Amino acid sequence: MGLLDFLFGNKTDDIKSFQQAGAIIIDVRTPGEYKQGAIKGSKNIPLQNIKSNIKDIQQLNKPVITCCASGMRSANAASILNANGIQALNGGGWTNLKNKL
């Protein structure tokens, strides 16, 4: 176990279990950032638009894995989603998440 796993936990198992439950990936970066590269099949909902899209996300009736550039915005998004009854996990930076999928 590496130092980062010790401090932050190993999310690979959580990500796998979310995937098995049919999770969708929401990338909360700006549209410009998203266009420069993203996980295939992910949805781009910028962090500042998450709250206004809660009902649409709830209607998907699936768990959510959030991602962004570094993991900061996606942590905020996952917190907002969880507070609104949506099972969400911060997947961190999109490139690292892509490697775990």
MODELLER restraints for C-alpha pairs under 7 A, 6 or more apart:
rsr = mdl.restraints
at = mdl.atoms
rsr.add(forms.Gaussian(group=physical.xy_distance, feature=features.Distance(at['CA:12:A'], at['CA:100:A']), mean=6.34, stdev=0.5))
rsr.add(forms.Gaussian(group=physical.xy_distance, feature=features.Distance(at['CA:18:A'], at['CA:63:A']), mean=6.56, stdev=0.5))
rsr.add(forms.Gaussian(group=physical.xy_distance, feature=features.Distance(at['CA:22:A'], at['CA:62:A']), mean=6.39, stdev=0.5))
rsr.add(forms.Gaussian(group=physical.xy_distance, feature=features.Distance(at['CA:22:A'], at['CA:63:A']), mean=6.98, stdev=0.5))
rsr.add(forms.Gaussian(group=physical.xy_distance, feature=features.Distance(at['CA:23:A'], at['CA:62:A']), mean=5.53, stdev=0.5))
rsr.add(forms.Gaussian(group=physical.xy_distance, feature=features.Distance(at['CA:23:A'], at['CA:63:A']), mean=4.58, stdev=0.5))
rsr.add(forms.Gaussian(group=physical.xy_distance, feature=features.Distance(at['CA:23:A'], at['CA:64:A']), mean=5.11, stdev=0.5))
rsr.add(forms.Gaussian(group=physical.xy_distance, feature=features.Distance(at['CA:23:A'], at['CA:65:A']), mean=6.55, stdev=0.5))
rsr.add(forms.Gaussian(group=physical.xy_distance, feature=features.Distance(at['CA:24:A'], at['CA:42:A']), mean=6.89, stdev=0.5))
rsr.add(forms.Gaussian(group=physical.xy_distance, feature=features.Distance(at['CA:24:A'], at['CA:62:A']), mean=6.78, stdev=0.5))
rsr.add(forms.Gaussian(group=physical.xy_distance, feature=features.Distance(at['CA:24:A'], at['CA:63:A']), mean=6.50, stdev=0.5))
rsr.add(forms.Gaussian(group=physical.xy_distance, feature=features.Distance(at['CA:24:A'], at['CA:64:A']), mean=5.01, stdev=0.5))
rsr.add(forms.Gaussian(group=physical.xy_distance, feature=features.Distance(at['CA:24:A'], at['CA:65:A']), mean=6.19, stdev=0.5))
rsr.add(forms.Gaussian(group=physical.xy_distance, feature=features.Distance(at['CA:25:A'], at['CA:42:A']), mean=4.85, stdev=0.5))
rsr.add(forms.Gaussian(group=physical.xy_distance, feature=features.Distance(at['CA:25:A'], at['CA:43:A']), mean=6.24, stdev=0.5))
rsr.add(forms.Gaussian(group=physical.xy_distance, feature=features.Distance(at['CA:25:A'], at['CA:64:A']), mean=5.79, stdev=0.5))
rsr.add(forms.Gaussian(group=physical.xy_distance, feature=features.Distance(at['CA:25:A'], at['CA:65:A']), mean=4.76, stdev=0.5))
rsr.add(forms.Gaussian(group=physical.xy_distance, feature=features.Distance(at['CA:25:A'], at['CA:66:A']), mean=5.73, stdev=0.5))
rsr.add(forms.Gaussian(group=physical.xy_distance, feature=features.Distance(at['CA:26:A'], at['CA:42:A']), mean=5.68, stdev=0.5))
rsr.add(forms.Gaussian(group=physical.xy_distance, feature=features.Distance(at['CA:26:A'], at['CA:43:A']), mean=4.83, stdev=0.5))
rsr.add(forms.Gaussian(group=physical.xy_distance, feature=features.Distance(at['CA:26:A'], at['CA:44:A']), mean=5.85, stdev=0.5))
rsr.add(forms.Gaussian(group=physical.xy_distance, feature=features.Distance(at['CA:26:A'], at['CA:45:A']), mean=6.42, stdev=0.5))
rsr.add(forms.Gaussian(group=physical.xy_distance, feature=features.Distance(at['CA:26:A'], at['CA:64:A']), mean=6.81, stdev=0.5))
rsr.add(forms.Gaussian(group=physical.xy_distance, feature=features.Distance(at['CA:26:A'], at['CA:65:A']), mean=6.20, stdev=0.5))
rsr.add(forms.Gaussian(group=physical.xy_distance, feature=features.Distance(at['CA:26:A'], at['CA:66:A']), mean=4.83, stdev=0.5))
rsr.add(forms.Gaussian(group=physical.xy_distance, feature=features.Distance(at['CA:26:A'], at['CA:67:A']), mean=6.35, stdev=0.5))
rsr.add(forms.Gaussian(group=physical.xy_distance, feature=features.Distance(at['CA:27:A'], at['CA:42:A']), mean=6.48, stdev=0.5))
rsr.add(forms.Gaussian(group=physical.xy_distance, feature=features.Distance(at['CA:27:A'], at['CA:43:A']), mean=5.95, stdev=0.5))
rsr.add(forms.Gaussian(group=physical.xy_distance, feature=features.Distance(at['CA:27:A'], at['CA:44:A']), mean=4.85, stdev=0.5))
rsr.add(forms.Gaussian(group=physical.xy_distance, feature=features.Distance(at['CA:27:A'], at['CA:45:A']), mean=6.14, stdev=0.5))
rsr.add(forms.Gaussian(group=physical.xy_distance, feature=features.Distance(at['CA:27:A'], at['CA:66:A']), mean=5.78, stdev=0.5))
rsr.add(forms.Gaussian(group=physical.xy_distance, feature=features.Distance(at['CA:27:A'], at['CA:67:A']), mean=4.82, stdev=0.5))
rsr.add(forms.Gaussian(group=physical.xy_distance, feature=features.Distance(at['CA:27:A'], at['CA:68:A']), mean=5.51, stdev=0.5))
rsr.add(forms.Gaussian(group=physical.xy_distance, feature=features.Distance(at['CA:28:A'], at['CA:44:A']), mean=6.01, stdev=0.5))
rsr.add(forms.Gaussian(group=physical.xy_distance, feature=features.Distance(at['CA:28:A'], at['CA:45:A']), mean=5.12, stdev=0.5))
rsr.add(forms.Gaussian(group=physical.xy_distance, feature=features.Distance(at['CA:28:A'], at['CA:46:A']), mean=4.07, stdev=0.5))
rsr.add(forms.Gaussian(group=physical.xy_distance, feature=features.Distance(at['CA:28:A'], at['CA:47:A']), mean=4.81, stdev=0.5))
rsr.add(forms.Gaussian(group=physical.xy_distance, feature=features.Distance(at['CA:28:A'], at['CA:66:A']), mean=6.96, stdev=0.5))
rsr.add(forms.Gaussian(group=physical.xy_distance, feature=features.Distance(at['CA:28:A'], at['CA:67:A']), mean=6.23, stdev=0.5))
rsr.add(forms.Gaussian(group=physical.xy_distance, feature=features.Distance(at['CA:28:A'], at['CA:68:A']), mean=5.40, stdev=0.5))
rsr.add(forms.Gaussian(group=physical.xy_distance, feature=features.Distance(at['CA:28:A'], at['CA:73:A']), mean=6.79, stdev=0.5))
rsr.add(forms.Gaussian(group=physical.xy_distance, feature=features.Distance(at['CA:28:A'], at['CA:74:A']), mean=6.24, stdev=0.5))
rsr.add(forms.Gaussian(group=physical.xy_distance, feature=features.Distance(at['CA:29:A'], at['CA:46:A']), mean=5.10, stdev=0.5))
rsr.add(forms.Gaussian(group=physical.xy_distance, feature=features.Distance(at['CA:29:A'], at['CA:47:A']), mean=6.72, stdev=0.5))
rsr.add(forms.Gaussian(group=physical.xy_distance, feature=features.Distance(at['CA:29:A'], at['CA:68:A']), mean=5.18, stdev=0.5))
rsr.add(forms.Gaussian(group=physical.xy_distance, feature=features.Distance(at['CA:29:A'], at['CA:69:A']), mean=6.84, stdev=0.5))
rsr.add(forms.Gaussian(group=physical.xy_distance, feature=features.Distance(at['CA:30:A'], at['CA:46:A']), mean=5.27, stdev=0.5))
rsr.add(forms.Gaussian(group=physical.xy_distance, feature=features.Distance(at['CA:31:A'], at['CA:44:A']), mean=6.98, stdev=0.5))
rsr.add(forms.Gaussian(group=physical.xy_distance, feature=features.Distance(at['CA:34:A'], at['CA:44:A']), mean=6.93, stdev=0.5))
rsr.add(forms.Gaussian(group=physical.xy_distance, feature=features.Distance(at['CA:38:A'], at['CA:94:A']), mean=6.93, stdev=0.5))
rsr.add(forms.Gaussian(group=physical.xy_distance, feature=features.Distance(at['CA:39:A'], at['CA:94:A']), mean=6.96, stdev=0.5))
rsr.add(forms.Gaussian(group=physical.xy_distance, feature=features.Distance(at['CA:39:A'], at['CA:98:A']), mean=6.18, stdev=0.5))
rsr.add(forms.Gaussian(group=physical.xy_distance, feature=features.Distance(at['CA:47:A'], at['CA:73:A']), mean=6.60, stdev=0.5))
rsr.add(forms.Gaussian(group=physical.xy_distance, feature=features.Distance(at['CA:47:A'], at['CA:77:A']), mean=6.19, stdev=0.5))
rsr.add(forms.Gaussian(group=physical.xy_distance, feature=features.Distance(at['CA:50:A'], at['CA:77:A']), mean=6.85, stdev=0.5))
rsr.add(forms.Gaussian(group=physical.xy_distance, feature=features.Distance(at['CA:58:A'], at['CA:86:A']), mean=6.46, stdev=0.5))
rsr.add(forms.Gaussian(group=physical.xy_distance, feature=features.Distance(at['CA:63:A'], at['CA:86:A']), mean=6.67, stdev=0.5))
rsr.add(forms.Gaussian(group=physical.xy_distance, feature=features.Distance(at['CA:63:A'], at['CA:87:A']), mean=4.93, stdev=0.5))
rsr.add(forms.Gaussian(group=physical.xy_distance, feature=features.Distance(at['CA:63:A'], at['CA:88:A']), mean=5.75, stdev=0.5))
rsr.add(forms.Gaussian(group=physical.xy_distance, feature=features.Distance(at['CA:64:A'], at['CA:87:A']), mean=6.27, stdev=0.5))
rsr.add(forms.Gaussian(group=physical.xy_distance, feature=features.Distance(at['CA:64:A'], at['CA:88:A']), mean=4.59, stdev=0.5))
rsr.add(forms.Gaussian(group=physical.xy_distance, feature=features.Distance(at['CA:64:A'], at['CA:89:A']), mean=6.34, stdev=0.5))
rsr.add(forms.Gaussian(group=physical.xy_distance, feature=features.Distance(at['CA:65:A'], at['CA:88:A']), mean=5.69, stdev=0.5))
rsr.add(forms.Gaussian(group=physical.xy_distance, feature=features.Distance(at['CA:65:A'], at['CA:89:A']), mean=4.88, stdev=0.5))
rsr.add(forms.Gaussian(group=physical.xy_distance, feature=features.Distance(at['CA:65:A'], at['CA:90:A']), mean=5.86, stdev=0.5))
rsr.add(forms.Gaussian(group=physical.xy_distance, feature=features.Distance(at['CA:65:A'], at['CA:91:A']), mean=5.64, stdev=0.5))
rsr.add(forms.Gaussian(group=physical.xy_distance, feature=features.Distance(at['CA:66:A'], at['CA:74:A']), mean=5.15, stdev=0.5))
rsr.add(forms.Gaussian(group=physical.xy_distance, feature=features.Distance(at['CA:66:A'], at['CA:77:A']), mean=6.87, stdev=0.5))
rsr.add(forms.Gaussian(group=physical.xy_distance, feature=features.Distance(at['CA:66:A'], at['CA:78:A']), mean=6.20, stdev=0.5))
rsr.add(forms.Gaussian(group=physical.xy_distance, feature=features.Distance(at['CA:66:A'], at['CA:89:A']), mean=6.24, stdev=0.5))
rsr.add(forms.Gaussian(group=physical.xy_distance, feature=features.Distance(at['CA:66:A'], at['CA:90:A']), mean=5.03, stdev=0.5))
rsr.add(forms.Gaussian(group=physical.xy_distance, feature=features.Distance(at['CA:66:A'], at['CA:91:A']), mean=5.36, stdev=0.5))
rsr.add(forms.Gaussian(group=physical.xy_distance, feature=features.Distance(at['CA:67:A'], at['CA:74:A']), mean=4.83, stdev=0.5))
rsr.add(forms.Gaussian(group=physical.xy_distance, feature=features.Distance(at['CA:67:A'], at['CA:90:A']), mean=6.40, stdev=0.5))
rsr.add(forms.Gaussian(group=physical.xy_distance, feature=features.Distance(at['CA:67:A'], at['CA:91:A']), mean=5.16, stdev=0.5))
rsr.add(forms.Gaussian(group=physical.xy_distance, feature=features.Distance(at['CA:67:A'], at['CA:92:A']), mean=5.01, stdev=0.5))
rsr.add(forms.Gaussian(group=physical.xy_distance, feature=features.Distance(at['CA:67:A'], at['CA:93:A']), mean=5.47, stdev=0.5))
rsr.add(forms.Gaussian(group=physical.xy_distance, feature=features.Distance(at['CA:67:A'], at['CA:94:A']), mean=5.20, stdev=0.5))
rsr.add(forms.Gaussian(group=physical.xy_distance, feature=features.Distance(at['CA:68:A'], at['CA:74:A']), mean=5.42, stdev=0.5))
rsr.add(forms.Gaussian(group=physical.xy_distance, feature=features.Distance(at['CA:68:A'], at['CA:92:A']), mean=6.38, stdev=0.5))
rsr.add(forms.Gaussian(group=physical.xy_distance, feature=features.Distance(at['CA:68:A'], at['CA:93:A']), mean=5.04, stdev=0.5))
rsr.add(forms.Gaussian(group=physical.xy_distance, feature=features.Distance(at['CA:68:A'], at['CA:94:A']), mean=5.45, stdev=0.5))
rsr.add(forms.Gaussian(group=physical.xy_distance, feature=features.Distance(at['CA:69:A'], at['CA:93:A']), mean=4.67, stdev=0.5))
rsr.add(forms.Gaussian(group=physical.xy_distance, feature=features.Distance(at['CA:69:A'], at['CA:94:A']), mean=5.93, stdev=0.5))
rsr.add(forms.Gaussian(group=physical.xy_distance, feature=features.Distance(at['CA:70:A'], at['CA:92:A']), mean=6.01, stdev=0.5))
rsr.add(forms.Gaussian(group=physical.xy_distance, feature=features.Distance(at['CA:70:A'], at['CA:93:A']), mean=4.23, stdev=0.5))
rsr.add(forms.Gaussian(group=physical.xy_distance, feature=features.Distance(at['CA:71:A'], at['CA:92:A']), mean=3.69, stdev=0.5))
rsr.add(forms.Gaussian(group=physical.xy_distance, feature=features.Distance(at['CA:71:A'], at['CA:93:A']), mean=4.76, stdev=0.5))
rsr.add(forms.Gaussian(group=physical.xy_distance, feature=features.Distance(at['CA:74:A'], at['CA:90:A']), mean=5.65, stdev=0.5))
rsr.add(forms.Gaussian(group=physical.xy_distance, feature=features.Distance(at['CA:74:A'], at['CA:92:A']), mean=6.22, stdev=0.5))
rsr.add(forms.Gaussian(group=physical.xy_distance, feature=features.Distance(at['CA:75:A'], at['CA:90:A']), mean=5.13, stdev=0.5))
rsr.add(forms.Gaussian(group=physical.xy_distance, feature=features.Distance(at['CA:78:A'], at['CA:88:A']), mean=5.22, stdev=0.5))
rsr.add(forms.Gaussian(group=physical.xy_distance, feature=features.Distance(at['CA:78:A'], at['CA:89:A']), mean=5.74, stdev=0.5))
rsr.add(forms.Gaussian(group=physical.xy_distance, feature=features.Distance(at['CA:78:A'], at['CA:90:A']), mean=5.58, stdev=0.5))
rsr.add(forms.Gaussian(group=physical.xy_distance, feature=features.Distance(at['CA:81:A'], at['CA:88:A']), mean=6.18, stdev=0.5))
rsr.add(forms.Gaussian(group=physical.xy_distance, feature=features.Distance(at['CA:82:A'], at['CA:88:A']), mean=5.73, stdev=0.5))
rsr.add(forms.Gaussian(group=physical.xy_distance, feature=features.Distance(at['CA:91:A'], at['CA:97:A']), mean=5.82, stdev=0.5))
